[in-house]
């Protein structure tokens, strides 16, 4: 059955206009993004099939490689690009909200809760920096490197440059372990020490290095591991 043959109040676009986006299901929102059906299926059927490939989870859909997504029946390259762009915008929106959070960043637990959504479902390591002012308030957050499943190379010069440009007083380094084990490797320890010494030369303090792995973390500053409560 074509979407045009549905009751007007139940068509995704009209439903959004009348009730607002929050009242639509994930499948309905995806249907609006896709625009039309294909291969004898209406857009809602295509949307629901797409979600089923990700076990109904947007997080898994967001982490699906572009090549895999565009090979799905009814998607193709153009729609795959649109889906990835939309999900990335949602992710960045969440990240902006965390930057606007006016709480001072004073504990590894807070760093963990702030960064867990960024690392969720990643199959490779990424290094991020949190740039703080003298009072521990967040003034910036960005990724500085990405690597393989087991490692990523720290770009000390890039971090120094960003710290100076932002005129921050402190930096917290954060990276993930897709393996699920938060304890730092020898390479993690060596790179942390090298970064700490380099930052001290320009008067910036490396306040902490937090390693996040699924529902747990390790804090260099407190030399302890913790779990999500």
N, C-alpha and C positions, 0 to 999 in steps of 0.2 A: 504493500500500500504506500502510495506516495505521501510525503509530508504535506503537500498541498491539499490532500484529501482529508487530513486530520481536522478535528475541531480547532478553530482559530486559537482558542485559549490554551491548547496543548502543544502548539508548534513552538519549538525552542526559542526562536527570535521573539515572537509575540509574547511568550511567557516571560521572557527576560524584561521586556519593555513594561509589562503590566505588574510584575511581582518583584523584579530586581534579580540580579545575578545570584545572590546568596540562596535563592529559592529553587535554583536549578541543580540537577544532579551533575556529576562529572561527565556522564555520557552526553547530556544535553548541552553542556558548555563546549565539549569537544565537537559536537555536531554543528554548532554555530561556527566554530573555527574552520571545520572542513567545508562547510557551505553547501555541498550537494552529495548525493549518493553516487553509486557507480555499479556497473555490472548487474543491473536488475535489483539492487538493494538500495533502500532509501538511506539517507544520511545517518539516521539514528541506528540502523542496523550496522552500518560501517563503523560508527563510533563505538558501539558496544562490543563489536568483534575486536576492535583495536584495544580497548581496555582489558578484554579477556586475555590478550596476549601478554599483558603486564600484571596478571592476577588481580585486576581491578584497582591497582595502586598507581597513583600518579608519580610517586617517587621512582618506581621501577620503569615507568614509561619515560621519565626524564633521563634516566641513566642508560636507556636503550641506544646502542650505537646508531648513527644516522643511516648507515648502509643497511642494517637490519630493518629499521623502521620503513625505509622507502621500498623495500622488497615486499612488504605486506600488501596483500590484495586490496585495491581501492585506495592506497595511500600515494605511492610514487614520490618523486623527489620534491616537487613543489610543496605538497602537503606535509611531508616530513620536515622540511625546513620551517614551515609555519608553526608546526607543533613544537619543535625544539625552541624556536624563538619565543613562543608564548610561555612555555614552561621556564625558560631562563629569565624572562621578565618577572615571573612570579617569585622566583628564587631571589632575584636582586631586590625586589620590593621588600621581601622579608629581611634581607641583609641591611637595607637602609633603615628599617624600623629598629634593628638592634643598635645601629650607630646612633640613632636619635635617643636611645635609652639613656636617661640622665643619671643612672646609678654609677658611682665610681667602680672601676674594675679592680677589685681588691683581693680576689681569691681565685684559685684554679677552678673551683666549682662554677663560678660565674662565667669564666672563659669557656668551660666545657659546655654549659647550657647555651651560650651564645654561638658557638661554632659547630655544635653537633649537626644542625640542619645542613650546614655547608658540606660536611664530609659524609653524610648519610648515603649509603649505597655506592660510593665511589669504589672503583676497582683498581685505583692507582693512588700513589702518594702525592699529596700537595702540601706546600709550605705557605702559610699565611702569616702576616704580621698585623698586630694590633698596635696602633700608634696612640700613645697617651700623653696628656699634658702633665704638669707637675702635680696636679690634684687627683691624678688617676682617672680622669675622664677621657673617654674614647674620642679621638679627633679624626681617625681614619682607620680603614681596614682594607687590605688587599692581598691577593695571591702574588707570591714572588717566584715560585717555581713549581713545576709539576714533573713527575717522573714515572717510574714503573710501579709494579705492585709491591716491590720490596725496598725501593729506595728513591730518593730525589736529591739532586745536588743543590746545596744552598748557595745562592748568589749573594755573597757578603757585600760586594760593591753596590749592588742594586739596593740592598736594604739600607746601607749607609746613605746612599743618595736620597732615598725616599724619606728617611728620618730627618735629614738636613732640610730637605724641601718643605716638609710639613712642620718644621721647627718643634718637633716633639721632644719631650724630656725622657720618655721611657718607651720601650718596645717590648711586647710580649710575642714570642715566636710560637706558632701553633702548627703542628702537622699531624697527619693521620697515619695509622697503621691498618691497612685493609685486612691484614691477617687476623685481627681481633685481639692481638696481644699488645698492650700499651707500653710495656717496659722498653726503655730506649736501647738501641744497639750501640756498639762501640763507635760506629760512624756518627750516630746522633750525638753522643757525648763529645766527640772531637770537634764536630761542627759547631756545637753550642759554645764550647770554650773559645773557639776561634772568633765567633761572632761577638761574644761578650768582650773580648780583648779589643777587637776592632772598633766597636761602638764606644768603648770607654775613652778612646783617643779623641773622639769628637764630643765628649761630654754627654753621651746618651747612655742610659742604664738599660741593660737587658734584665727586665724585672723577672721574667719567667720564660720557660719553654714548656709548653703543655703538649703532650702526645695523646691523641684521642683514638680510641679503637672501639667501635660499636658503642657499648653502654658503659665504658670505663675510660679512665685517663691516668696519666702519670705527670706529676708536676716536678720539674727540676728544682725550683726554688724551695719547695718543701720536702723534696726527695721522698715522695710517697705516691701511692696509687689510690684511686678512688673509683666509685661506681655511681651510676645514675640512680638516684633515689626514687 
